[in-house]
Amino acid sequence: MPVRPTFPGVYIEEVPSGVRTIVGVATSIGAFIDYFARGPMNRAIQLFGFADFEREFGGLETQSEASYAIQQFFLNGGTEAFVIRAGNSFDAAGIDLQDDTPADSLRVFAGRLIKGVSVEDPGDWGNFIRLDVDYDTTDPAALFNLTVSEVSRSGTQPVLRTETFRNLTMTAGLPNSAVEMVNESSRMVQISSLGAGRPAQTGTISNALNSATLAATAPPFQFNAQLAGDSIRLVTLARAPAGATPAEILRDARGLLEAALRAVNTNDPRYTGAIVQLIGGRFRVLTGRAGDPSTTGSAFNPSITITFTEAGGSTAADLGLFGVTPNVQQYSLGGAAAGFQVNPVVGDNGNLPDANDIIGVRANKTGLFALEDVDNFNIFCIPRAANLTPPEPFNVYSAAEAYCLERRAFLIVDIPANVNSVQEMKDFLEANANLRNRNAAIYFPRLSIADPLNNFRLRNFAPSGTIAGLYARTDNDRGVWKAPAGIETLLRNVNELRYVLNDSENGALNPLGINCLRTFPITGTVSWGARTLDGADLQASEWKYLPVRRFALFLEESLYRGTKFAVFEPNDEPLWSQIRLNIGAFMQTLFRQGAFQGQTPREAYFVKCDKETTTQNDINLGIVNIHVGFAPLKPAEFVIIKISQIAGQIEV
């Protein structure tokens, strides 16, 4: 706003310069879709490394071609990717918890919060989630703690990860509301309220203990303990120290009971690992969590219970252990209904995705259309598509190419596993000639990579994930205008190629727009082609070369985002000059980085926006026209050296 002078003096006024810096967009953000062991369905999850993929989707999975492709993407230079889990007939593990009335309390299912929405995380992995509930809180009469653990599939109960939520209340709207705290923070489960009562504690809970009665009763105390499926064990508590007060006896009784339980069978980890807590004047007894599979029946069972009964003629009833219904040691998502858990839903991995699952529905943002929620991606890989039954691969790749054209992204098409010769490669492309597209590329042959899930035996893999990582590495090292091919493009973590090409065979495939992967002595396995699927010689396309097309996509997306400032600005020379200034500065920066042909900016690019490009009729229609031209760098695909002999020296 202009300064209005009202008194003699110096006034400072900031005048806009019109400079709006255009920033180049990222060029190597990967996108993958397939079946995975875990993860939310039809949601694009952003990852920045393979460790993120392991946390979000469970890591490598034998039936998931893309899980290996994602590993190869990050190994070969990729730094960011969006991953979508597809499939059908999945179920998320769940269970309903009850209070000790019993009445319904909480519904718990495997899932997480994504963009403010509770989303299921289906699959059999959820069957290995365990829940612990206890009342060891600041208010044992009203609050509860919830511990969520994922255990291994071995049955020996090692905890893979755990989350603990303390001092929860069932009252909605409070800062420690169970539903809000768990749903906002947990990476494993989501919960919903079914009633007002808090869930019953896991483990066997005693009646209220009476320390005065304990002090007046002559120890030692004896009673029976029995684990489900085991014989009755006699438990003897040692005599309390002479002169102990009632409070001291009550405090010491916890340790005495724990020691006594562990002593009844020193060969059974369920007894030797027994834990006794004193919470709010009651005992909470849990059996051992460790199991020994080599000992019959000793592996931990979360639904196991421990019961106490009176030994004849004893005064053990004073401990308050009798007349209580014991609960399971842990609640188990997907486990059988037992104790205060009901209505189990078993987690199920469902079916591998078919063409319909991968393509999805745009209106529902399923399948590849889950990328609708992604701001920007550049390299799309669908390795599973190549393994589908024809004509499904064609249908998937056709839909993916159309979507990549719309989103200014690039698709890497994979060939089926049974295409293992030059002639088979020609036949495949001829049969799928309609896949030729300026925003796609194809590579031959497939790769052999050691499979860590199969004792590192070599496995036949699609190359798209490896090549996508190579694109990212080349973009980072040299720029998107550099062809991702040549002796510098070593394919990492590739043991060998499924077919070894010679120069003549390479020469037969290259004119068809098929990029070859080659292995050379010393150099190793590299990419030896840089053409789009529109790059067959007979097509004479201006988008023949992969780096030219990808660089054009980079320019289009960068200028699309960088010129939004012009929308609703007055459509006249001041705006046009700003556009020329800002786009020109962006193009000049690229010129100085070596992105264009030509020795001068005039030879390399031009930016035109004036009354010649935008007529009065355009102005009346609210249109401003900007013409941007550039001279792309094209790869030196054929290096020809001419050698001749010098016949002799002729003096002049």
C-alpha positions as CSV (number, residue, x, y, z in Angstrom):
1,M,0.0,0.0,0.0
2,P,1.5,3.4,-1.0
3,V,2.7,5.6,1.9
4,R,0.7,8.7,2.5
5,P,3.0,11.5,3.6
6,T,1.6,13.6,6.5
7,F,4.7,15.1,8.1
8,P,8.1,16.3,6.9
9,G,10.6,13.4,6.9
10,V,11.8,10.2,5.1
11,Y,9.3,7.5,4.2
12,I,10.2,3.9,3.3
13,E,8.0,2.0,0.8
14,E,8.6,-1.6,-0.3
15,V,7.9,-2.0,-4.0
16,P,7.3,-5.6,-5.3
17,S,10.0,-6.6,-7.8
18,G,7.8,-9.0,-9.8
19,V,10.3,-11.8,-9.2
20,R,8.6,-15.1,-8.5
21,T,11.1,-17.9,-8.5
22,I,10.1,-21.0,-10.4
23,V,11.4,-24.2,-8.8
24,G,12.0,-27.3,-10.8
25,V,9.9,-30.3,-9.6
26,A,11.3,-33.6,-8.6
27,T,11.8,-36.0,-11.5
28,S,12.3,-39.4,-9.9
29,I,9.5,-40.1,-7.4
30,G,8.5,-43.7,-7.9
31,A,5.1,-45.3,-7.7
32,F,4.4,-49.0,-7.2
33,I,1.2,-51.1,-6.9
34,D,0.9,-54.8,-5.9
35,Y,0.0,-57.3,-3.2
36,F,1.9,-56.8,0.0
37,A,1.8,-58.7,3.4
38,R,0.4,-55.8,5.2
39,G,-0.6,-52.1,4.9
40,P,-3.8,-50.1,4.2
41,M,-5.7,-51.1,1.1
42,N,-5.8,-48.7,-1.9
43,R,-3.9,-45.9,-0.2
44,A,-0.8,-44.3,-1.6
45,I,1.8,-44.3,1.3
46,Q,4.9,-42.2,0.9
47,L,8.2,-43.9,1.6
48,F,11.8,-42.6,1.8
49,G,13.7,-45.9,2.1
50,F,13.3,-49.6,2.2
51,A,13.2,-49.5,6.0
52,D,10.0,-47.4,5.6
53,F,8.6,-50.1,3.3
54,E,9.3,-52.8,5.9
55,R,7.5,-50.9,8.6
56,E,4.5,-50.0,6.5
57,F,4.1,-53.0,4.2
58,G,6.0,-55.9,5.9
59,G,9.1,-56.1,3.7
60,L,9.8,-58.7,1.1
61,E,7.0,-61.1,0.3
62,T,7.4,-64.2,-2.0
63,Q,4.2,-63.5,-3.8
64,S,4.8,-59.8,-4.2
65,E,6.8,-59.0,-7.3
66,A,6.8,-55.3,-6.4
67,S,8.3,-55.8,-2.9
68,Y,11.5,-56.9,-4.6
69,A,11.2,-54.1,-7.2
70,I,10.9,-51.5,-4.4
71,Q,14.0,-52.9,-2.8
72,Q,15.8,-52.6,-6.1
73,F,14.5,-49.1,-6.6
74,F,16.1,-47.9,-3.3
75,L,19.3,-49.9,-3.9
76,N,19.8,-48.4,-7.3
77,G,19.4,-44.7,-6.2
78,G,15.7,-44.1,-5.6
79,T,15.0,-41.9,-2.6
80,E,11.2,-41.4,-2.6
81,A,8.3,-43.6,-3.6
82,F,4.5,-44.0,-3.2
83,V,3.3,-47.5,-2.7
84,I,-0.3,-48.9,-3.1
85,R,-1.5,-52.2,-1.7
86,A,-4.1,-53.9,-4.0
87,G,-6.1,-57.1,-3.9
88,N,-9.5,-58.4,-2.8
89,S,-11.2,-60.5,-0.1
90,F,-8.9,-59.2,2.6
91,D,-10.0,-59.2,6.3
92,A,-8.5,-57.2,9.1
93,A,-8.0,-59.1,12.4
94,G,-10.2,-57.8,15.2
95,I,-11.8,-58.6,18.6
96,D,-14.4,-57.2,20.9
97,L,-13.3,-56.6,24.5
98,Q,-15.8,-56.8,27.4
99,D,-15.7,-55.3,30.9
100,D,-15.9,-57.7,33.9
101,T,-19.7,-57.6,34.1
102,P,-19.4,-58.8,31.3
103,A,-20.7,-56.2,28.8
104,D,-19.3,-54.9,25.6
105,S,-16.5,-52.4,26.1
106,L,-14.2,-51.8,23.1
107,R,-13.9,-53.0,19.5
108,V,-10.2,-53.4,18.4
109,F,-9.0,-54.1,14.9
110,A,-5.7,-54.0,13.0
111,G,-5.4,-50.6,11.4
112,R,-4.1,-47.0,11.7
113,L,-5.1,-43.4,11.3
114,I,-4.4,-42.0,7.8
115,K,-5.3,-38.3,7.1
116,G,-7.7,-38.3,10.0
117,V,-9.5,-41.5,9.0
118,S,-9.3,-44.9,10.8
119,V,-8.2,-47.3,8.1
120,E,-8.1,-51.1,8.3
121,D,-4.8,-52.9,7.8
122,P,-5.9,-56.3,6.7
123,G,-3.9,-59.5,6.5
124,D,-3.0,-62.5,8.7
125,W,-0.2,-60.4,10.3
126,G,-3.0,-58.9,12.6
127,N,-3.5,-62.3,14.1
128,F,-0.3,-61.8,15.9
129,I,-1.3,-58.7,17.7
130,R,-1.6,-59.1,21.5
131,L,-3.3,-56.7,23.9
132,D,-2.6,-56.4,27.7
133,V,-5.0,-54.5,30.0
134,D,-4.2,-53.6,33.6
135,Y,-5.4,-51.1,36.2
136,D,-2.0,-50.0,37.5
137,T,-2.8,-46.4,37.0
138,T,-3.1,-43.2,38.9
139,D,-6.7,-44.1,39.6
140,P,-7.0,-47.9,39.8
141,A,-10.7,-47.7,40.3
142,A,-11.5,-45.8,37.1
143,L,-8.6,-45.8,34.6
144,F,-6.7,-48.5,32.6
145,N,-3.5,-49.1,30.7
146,L,-3.4,-50.7,27.3
147,T,-0.3,-52.4,25.8
148,V,-0.3,-53.4,22.1
149,S,2.3,-55.8,21.0
150,E,3.1,-57.6,17.7
151,V,4.7,-61.0,18.3
152,S,6.6,-63.3,16.0
153,R,4.9,-66.2,14.2
154,S,7.2,-68.8,15.8
155,G,5.1,-69.2,18.9
156,T,8.0,-68.4,21.2
157,Q,6.5,-64.9,21.9
158,P,9.4,-62.6,21.0
159,V,7.9,-59.1,20.8
160,L,8.6,-57.4,17.4
161,R,7.3,-54.0,18.5
162,T,5.1,-52.6,21.2
163,E,3.0,-49.6,22.1
164,T,1.8,-48.6,25.6
165,F,-1.0,-46.2,26.4
166,R,-1.4,-45.3,30.1
167,N,-4.2,-43.8,32.3
168,L,-6.9,-44.2,29.7
169,T,-10.6,-43.4,30.3
170,M,-13.7,-44.6,28.5
171,T,-15.2,-41.1,28.8
172,A,-15.1,-39.4,25.4
173,G,-13.8,-35.8,24.9
174,L,-11.2,-36.0,27.8
175,P,-7.5,-35.6,27.0
176,N,-6.9,-39.2,28.0
177,S,-9.9,-40.6,26.2
178,A,-9.0,-44.2,25.1
179,V,-10.5,-44.0,21.6
180,E,-8.8,-40.7,20.8
181,M,-5.4,-41.4,22.3
182,V,-5.0,-44.9,20.7
183,N,-6.4,-44.0,17.3
184,E,-4.2,-40.9,17.0
185,S,-1.0,-42.6,18.1
186,S,-1.1,-46.3,17.4
187,R,0.6,-47.8,14.2
188,M,-1.0,-51.2,14.8
189,V,-4.6,-50.9,16.0
190,Q,-7.7,-48.7,16.0
191,I,-10.5,-48.9,18.5
192,S,-14.1,-47.9,18.9
193,S,-16.3,-47.7,22.0
194,L,-19.0,-50.3,22.5
195,G,-20.0,-49.4,26.0
196,A,-19.2,-47.3,29.1
197,G,-17.2,-49.9,31.1
198,R,-13.5,-50.2,30.8
199,P,-12.2,-53.6,29.4
200,A,-11.4,-56.3,32.0
201,Q,-7.8,-56.8,33.0
202,T,-5.9,-59.6,31.4
203,G,-4.7,-62.3,33.7
204,T,-6.2,-63.8,36.9
205,I,-7.4,-61.1,39.3
206,S,-7.9,-61.8,43.0
207,N,-10.6,-60.5,45.3
208,A,-9.6,-57.6,47.5
209,L,-6.9,-58.6,49.9
210,N,-7.4,-58.1,53.6
211,S,-4.0,-57.4,55.3
212,A,-5.5,-57.5,58.8
213,T,-6.8,-60.9,58.3
214,L,-3.5,-62.0,56.8
215,A,-1.7,-60.8,59.9
216,A,-4.0,-62.7,62.1
217,T,-3.8,-66.0,60.2
218,A,-1.0,-68.4,60.9
219,P,1.1,-68.9,57.8
220,P,2.3,-70.7,55.8
221,F,-0.6,-70.5,53.4
222,Q,-1.3,-73.4,50.9
223,F,-3.6,-73.6,47.9
224,N,-3.9,-75.2,44.5
225,A,-2.9,-73.5,41.2
226,Q,-3.8,-75.0,37.8
227,L,-2.9,-73.8,34.3
228,A,-5.3,-74.8,31.6
229,G,-4.4,-78.3,30.4
230,D,-2.0,-78.9,33.3
231,S,-2.3,-80.9,36.5
232,I,-3.1,-79.2,39.8
233,R,-0.1,-77.8,41.6
234,L,0.2,-77.1,45.3
235,V,1.5,-73.7,46.1
236,T,3.0,-73.0,49.5
237,L,3.7,-69.5,50.7
238,A,6.5,-69.1,53.2
239,R,5.9,-67.8,56.7
240,A,5.9,-64.0,56.9
241,P,8.8,-62.4,58.9
242,A,8.2,-62.2,62.7
243,G,6.8,-58.9,63.8
244,A,5.7,-57.8,60.3
245,T,2.8,-55.3,60.2
246,P,-0.3,-56.1,58.2
247,A,0.8,-53.7,55.5
248,E,4.2,-55.3,55.2
249,I,2.6,-58.8,55.0
250,L,0.4,-57.6,52.2
251,R,3.3,-56.0,50.4
252,D,5.5,-59.1,50.8
253,A,2.7,-61.5,49.8
254,R,3.1,-60.4,46.2
255,G,6.8,-61.5,46.1
256,L,6.0,-64.6,48.1
257,L,3.2,-65.6,45.7
258,E,5.4,-65.0,42.6
259,A,8.3,-67.1,44.1
260,A,5.9,-69.9,45.1
261,L,4.4,-70.1,41.6
262,R,7.8,-70.2,40.0
263,A,8.9,-73.0,42.3
264,V,6.0,-75.5,41.7
265,N,7.5,-76.6,38.3
266,T,11.0,-75.4,37.5
267,N,10.9,-77.1,34.1
268,D,7.8,-75.3,32.8
269,P,8.5,-71.7,31.6
270,R,4.8,-70.9,32.1
271,Y,5.4,-71.2,35.8
272,T,9.0,-70.1,36.0
273,G,8.0,-66.9,34.1
274,A,5.0,-66.1,36.3
275,I,4.4,-62.5,37.2
276,V,2.4,-61.2,40.1
277,Q,1.4,-57.6,40.5
278,L,-0.4,-55.9,43.4
279,I,-2.8,-53.3,42.0
280,G,-5.3,-51.5,44.1
281,G,-5.2,-54.1,46.8
282,R,-5.7,-57.1,44.4
283,F,-3.3,-59.6,42.9
284,R,-2.9,-59.7,39.1
285,V,-1.4,-63.0,38.1
286,L,0.1,-63.7,34.7
287,T,1.8,-66.9,33.5
288,G,5.2,-66.8,31.7
289,R,5.3,-65.2,28.3
290,A,8.2,-67.2,27.0
291,G,7.7,-70.6,25.5
292,D,10.0,-73.4,24.6
293,P,8.8,-75.2,21.4
294,S,11.1,-78.2,22.1
295,T,9.0,-78.9,25.2
296,T,5.6,-80.3,24.5
297,G,2.9,-77.9,25.4
298,S,5.2,-75.2,26.7
299,A,4.8,-72.7,23.9
300,F,2.9,-69.6,25.1
301,N,-0.8,-69.5,24.5
302,P,-2.4,-66.1,25.0
303,S,-5.7,-67.7,25.9
304,I,-4.3,-69.8,28.7
305,T,-5.7,-69.2,32.2
306,I,-4.5,-69.9,35.7
307,T,-7.1,-70.8,38.4
308,F,-6.8,-71.1,42.1
309,T,-8.7,-73.3,44.5
310,E,-8.5,-74.0,48.2
311,A,-6.4,-76.8,49.4
312,G,-8.3,-78.9,52.0
313,G,-8.2,-77.5,55.5
314,S,-6.1,-74.5,54.6
315,T,-6.6,-70.8,55.3
316,A,-5.7,-69.7,51.8
317,A,-9.1,-68.1,51.3
318,D,-7.7,-65.2,53.3
319,L,-5.5,-64.3,50.3
320,G,-8.7,-63.4,48.3
321,L,-7.8,-65.7,45.4
322,F,-10.9,-67.7,45.2
323,G,-14.3,-67.2,43.6
324,V,-12.8,-65.2,40.8
325,T,-13.3,-66.0,37.1
326,P,-9.8,-66.0,35.6
327,N,-9.2,-64.1,32.3
328,V,-6.9,-64.9,29.4
329,Q,-3.3,-63.9,29.7
330,Q,-3.5,-61.6,26.7
331,Y,-6.2,-60.6,24.3
332,S,-5.5,-61.8,20.8
333,L,-6.7,-60.2,17.7
334,G,-8.3,-62.8,15.5
335,G,-8.0,-65.4,18.3
336,A,-10.8,-67.6,19.6
337,A,-13.5,-66.2,21.8
338,A,-12.2,-66.7,25.4
339,G,-12.5,-64.9,28.7
340,F,-13.7,-61.3,28.2
341,Q,-13.0,-61.3,24.4
342,V,-15.8,-62.1,21.9
343,N,-16.7,-61.8,18.2
344,P,-13.2,-62.5,16.8
345,V,-12.4,-61.7,13.1
346,V,-9.5,-63.6,11.7
347,G,-7.1,-61.6,9.6
348,D,-6.9,-62.9,6.1
349,N,-4.5,-62.1,3.2
350,G,-7.1,-62.4,0.6
351,N,-6.4,-62.9,-3.1
352,L,-3.6,-61.6,-5.3
353,P,-4.7,-58.5,-7.4
354,D,-6.0,-59.1,-10.9
355,A,-6.3,-56.5,-13.6
356,N,-9.5,-54.9,-12.1
357,D,-7.8,-54.6,-8.7
358,I,-4.8,-52.9,-10.2
359,I,-6.7,-50.5,-12.5
360,G,-9.3,-49.7,-9.9
361,V,-12.1,-47.1,-10.0
362,R,-11.3,-43.4,-10.3
363,A,-14.5,-42.4,-8.4
364,N,-13.5,-44.6,-5.5
365,K,-9.7,-43.8,-5.7
366,T,-8.9,-47.5,-5.8
367,G,-6.1,-49.3,-7.6
368,L,-3.8,-47.0,-9.5
369,F,-6.3,-44.1,-9.0
370,A,-5.2,-44.1,-5.3
371,L,-2.5,-41.8,-6.8
372,E,-5.2,-39.1,-7.2
373,D,-4.3,-38.1,-3.6
374,V,-0.6,-37.8,-4.5
375,D,0.7,-34.4,-5.5
376,N,3.4,-35.6,-7.8
377,F,5.0,-38.8,-9.0
378,N,7.2,-39.4,-12.0
379,I,8.1,-43.1,-12.6
380,F,5.3,-45.8,-12.5
381,C,6.1,-49.5,-12.1
382,I,3.6,-52.4,-12.1
383,P,5.8,-55.5,-12.2
384,R,2.8,-57.8,-11.3
385,A,1.0,-56.8,-14.6
386,A,3.6,-58.8,-16.6
387,N,2.6,-62.0,-14.7
388,L,-1.1,-61.7,-15.3
389,T,-2.9,-63.9,-17.9
390,P,-3.4,-62.2,-21.3
391,P,-5.1,-59.9,-22.2
392,E,-4.9,-58.5,-18.6
393,P,-1.3,-57.2,-19.0
394,F,-2.3,-55.2,-22.0
395,N,-5.4,-53.8,-20.2
396,V,-3.3,-52.8,-17.1
397,Y,-0.5,-51.1,-19.1
398,S,-3.0,-49.3,-21.4
399,A,-4.8,-47.8,-18.4
400,A,-1.5,-46.9,-16.7
401,E,-0.2,-45.2,-19.9
402,A,-3.3,-43.1,-20.2
403,Y,-3.0,-42.1,-16.5
404,C,0.7,-41.3,-16.9
405,L,-0.1,-39.0,-19.9
406,E,-2.6,-37.2,-17.8
407,R,-0.3,-36.9,-14.8
408,R,2.9,-36.1,-16.8
409,A,4.6,-39.3,-15.5
410,F,6.6,-42.0,-17.1
411,L,5.7,-45.7,-17.2
412,I,8.2,-48.6,-17.3
413,V,6.6,-51.6,-19.0
414,D,7.7,-55.1,-17.9
415,I,7.8,-58.1,-20.2
416,P,6.4,-61.5,-19.0
417,A,8.7,-64.0,-17.4
418,N,8.4,-66.4,-20.4
419,V,9.9,-63.9,-22.9
420,N,13.5,-65.2,-22.9
421,S,14.7,-64.7,-26.4
422,V,15.1,-62.0,-29.0
423,Q,12.4,-63.4,-31.2
424,E,10.0,-63.8,-28.3
425,M,10.7,-60.1,-27.4
426,K,9.8,-59.1,-31.0
427,D,6.7,-61.2,-31.0
428,F,5.5,-59.7,-27.6
429,L,5.9,-56.1,-28.8
430,E,4.3,-56.9,-32.1
431,A,1.3,-58.5,-30.3
432,N,1.1,-55.4,-28.0
433,A,1.9,-52.7,-30.6
434,N,-0.9,-50.5,-29.2
435,L,1.3,-50.0,-26.1
436,R,3.6,-47.8,-28.0
437,N,3.5,-44.5,-26.2
438,R,5.7,-41.5,-25.7
439,N,5.4,-41.7,-21.9
440,A,6.6,-45.3,-21.7
441,A,9.7,-47.5,-22.1
442,I,10.3,-51.2,-22.2
443,Y,13.5,-53.2,-21.4
444,F,14.9,-56.6,-22.4
445,P,15.9,-59.0,-20.9
446,R,14.6,-59.7,-17.4
447,L,17.0,-60.0,-14.4
448,S,18.2,-62.8,-12.2
449,I,18.5,-61.6,-8.6
450,A,19.3,-63.6,-5.4
451,D,16.2,-64.1,-3.4
452,P,16.9,-63.8,0.4
453,L,13.5,-65.5,1.1
454,N,14.7,-68.7,-0.8
455,N,18.2,-69.2,0.5
456,F,19.5,-66.7,-2.0
457,R,18.7,-68.8,-5.0
458,L,18.4,-66.8,-8.3
459,R,14.9,-65.7,-9.2
460,N,13.5,-64.2,-12.4
461,F,12.6,-60.6,-11.8
462,A,11.1,-57.8,-13.9
463,P,13.6,-54.9,-14.4
464,S,11.3,-51.9,-13.8
465,G,12.2,-51.3,-10.1
466,T,15.9,-51.5,-10.9
467,I,15.6,-49.2,-13.9
468,A,13.4,-46.7,-11.9
469,G,16.2,-46.5,-9.3
470,L,18.7,-46.0,-12.2
471,Y,16.6,-43.1,-13.5
472,A,16.7,-41.5,-10.0
473,R,20.4,-42.0,-9.7
474,T,21.1,-40.5,-13.1
475,D,18.8,-37.5,-12.5
476,N,20.6,-36.8,-9.2
477,D,24.1,-37.2,-10.6
478,R,23.7,-35.6,-14.0
479,G,20.2,-34.3,-14.5
480,V,17.0,-35.5,-16.1
481,W,18.3,-34.4,-19.5
482,K,21.0,-37.1,-19.3
483,A,20.1,-40.5,-20.8
484,P,19.9,-43.2,-18.1
485,A,22.2,-45.5,-20.1
486,G,25.9,-46.1,-20.8
487,I,28.8,-47.5,-18.9
488,E,28.1,-45.4,-15.8
489,T,24.7,-47.0,-15.3
490,L,25.7,-50.1,-13.4
491,L,22.6,-52.1,-12.3
492,R,23.2,-52.8,-8.6
493,N,22.3,-56.1,-6.9
494,V,21.8,-57.8,-10.2
495,N,23.5,-61.2,-10.4
496,E,23.0,-61.8,-14.1
497,L,20.7,-61.3,-17.1
498,R,18.1,-63.9,-18.2
499,Y,19.5,-63.6,-21.7
500,V,22.9,-62.5,-22.8
501,L,22.6,-60.2,-25.9
502,N,25.3,-59.8,-28.5
503,D,25.8,-56.7,-30.7
504,S,23.8,-58.0,-33.6
505,E,20.9,-58.9,-31.4
506,N,21.1,-55.5,-29.8
507,G,21.1,-54.0,-33.2
508,A,17.9,-55.9,-34.1
509,L,16.0,-54.7,-31.0
510,N,17.2,-51.1,-30.7
511,P,15.5,-49.8,-33.9
512,L,12.2,-51.2,-32.6
513,G,12.3,-49.0,-29.5
514,I,13.3,-51.8,-27.2
515,N,16.0,-50.8,-24.6
516,C,18.6,-53.5,-24.1
517,L,20.3,-54.5,-20.9
518,R,23.9,-55.7,-21.5
519,T,26.7,-57.2,-19.6
520,F,30.3,-56.2,-20.5
521,P,33.7,-57.2,-19.2
522,I,34.9,-55.0,-16.3
523,T,31.9,-52.6,-16.8
524,G,29.3,-55.1,-15.5
525,T,25.6,-55.1,-16.2
526,V,24.3,-51.8,-17.5
527,S,21.4,-50.2,-19.4
528,W,22.3,-49.9,-23.1
529,G,19.2,-48.2,-24.5
530,A,17.4,-44.9,-24.0
531,R,14.3,-44.9,-26.2
532,T,10.7,-44.5,-25.4
533,L,8.1,-46.9,-26.8
534,D,7.4,-44.2,-29.4
535,G,11.0,-44.5,-30.4
536,A,11.0,-47.1,-33.2
537,D,12.9,-45.8,-36.2
538,L,9.9,-46.2,-38.5
539,Q,7.8,-43.9,-36.3
540,A,10.2,-40.9,-36.6
541,S,8.8,-39.5,-33.4
542,E,10.0,-36.2,-31.9
543,W,9.8,-38.1,-28.6
544,K,12.1,-40.9,-29.7
545,Y,14.6,-40.5,-26.9
546,L,13.8,-41.1,-23.3
547,P,15.7,-38.2,-21.8
548,V,14.1,-35.7,-24.2
549,R,10.6,-36.9,-23.2
550,R,11.3,-37.0,-19.5
551,F,13.0,-33.5,-19.7
552,A,9.9,-32.2,-21.5
553,L,7.7,-33.6,-18.8
554,F,9.9,-31.9,-16.2
555,L,9.6,-28.6,-17.9
556,E,5.8,-28.9,-18.3
557,E,5.2,-29.7,-14.7
558,S,7.6,-27.1,-13.4
559,L,6.1,-24.3,-15.5
560,Y,2.6,-25.5,-14.8
561,R,3.2,-25.0,-11.1
562,G,5.5,-22.0,-11.4
563,T,3.1,-19.8,-13.4
564,K,0.0,-20.1,-11.2
565,F,0.7,-16.7,-9.8
566,A,-0.6,-15.3,-13.1
567,V,-4.1,-16.5,-12.6
568,F,-6.5,-13.6,-12.0
569,E,-3.7,-11.0,-12.5
570,P,-4.5,-8.1,-14.9
571,N,-3.8,-9.5,-18.4
572,D,-1.6,-6.8,-19.9
573,E,2.1,-6.0,-20.5
574,P,3.1,-5.8,-16.8
575,L,1.9,-9.4,-16.3
576,W,3.5,-10.5,-19.5
577,S,6.9,-9.0,-18.5
578,Q,6.7,-10.8,-15.2
579,I,6.0,-14.1,-16.9
580,R,9.0,-13.5,-19.3
581,L,11.2,-12.6,-16.4
582,N,10.4,-15.6,-14.2
583,I,10.3,-18.2,-16.9
584,G,13.4,-16.8,-18.5
585,A,15.3,-16.9,-15.2
586,F,14.2,-20.6,-14.8
587,M,15.3,-21.5,-18.3
588,Q,18.6,-19.6,-17.9
589,T,19.4,-21.6,-14.8
590,L,18.9,-24.8,-16.7
591,F,21.0,-23.5,-19.6
592,R,23.9,-22.9,-17.2
593,Q,23.5,-26.4,-15.9
594,G,24.0,-27.8,-19.5
595,A,20.4,-28.9,-20.0
596,F,20.1,-27.5,-23.6
597,Q,21.8,-27.6,-26.9
598,G,23.5,-24.4,-28.1
599,Q,26.3,-22.1,-27.0
600,T,24.2,-19.1,-26.1
601,P,20.8,-18.7,-24.5
602,R,19.4,-17.5,-27.8
603,E,20.3,-20.9,-29.4
604,A,19.1,-22.9,-26.4
605,Y,15.6,-21.6,-25.6
606,F,13.1,-18.8,-26.0
607,V,10.2,-17.4,-23.9
608,K,7.6,-15.3,-25.7
609,C,4.6,-13.7,-24.0
610,D,3.4,-10.4,-25.5
611,K,0.7,-8.9,-27.7
612,E,1.6,-11.2,-30.5
613,T,0.9,-14.4,-28.5
614,T,-2.0,-12.9,-26.6
615,T,-4.4,-11.1,-28.9
616,Q,-7.2,-8.8,-27.8
617,N,-9.7,-11.6,-28.4
618,D,-7.6,-13.8,-26.0
619,I,-7.6,-11.0,-23.4
620,N,-11.4,-10.7,-23.7
621,L,-11.6,-14.5,-23.1
622,G,-9.3,-14.3,-20.1
623,I,-6.5,-16.1,-21.8
624,V,-2.8,-15.4,-21.7
625,N,-0.6,-17.4,-24.1
626,I,3.0,-18.3,-23.3
627,H,5.3,-19.8,-25.9
628,V,8.3,-21.6,-24.5
629,G,10.8,-23.4,-26.9
630,F,13.9,-25.4,-26.0
631,A,16.6,-27.2,-27.9
632,P,16.9,-30.6,-26.2
633,L,20.0,-32.6,-25.8
634,K,19.8,-35.9,-27.6
635,P,22.0,-38.8,-26.6
636,A,25.0,-39.8,-28.8
637,E,23.5,-43.2,-29.6
638,F,25.9,-44.1,-32.3
639,V,29.6,-43.0,-32.1
640,I,31.2,-43.3,-35.5
641,I,35.0,-43.1,-35.8
642,K,36.4,-42.8,-39.3
643,I,40.0,-43.8,-39.8
644,S,42.1,-43.4,-42.9
645,Q,45.7,-43.9,-43.8
646,I,47.9,-41.0,-44.8
647,A,49.5,-42.0,-48.2
648,G,52.4,-39.7,-47.8
649,Q,53.6,-36.2,-47.2
650,I,53.4,-33.8,-50.1
651,E,55.3,-30.6,-49.8
652,V,53.8,-27.5,-51.3
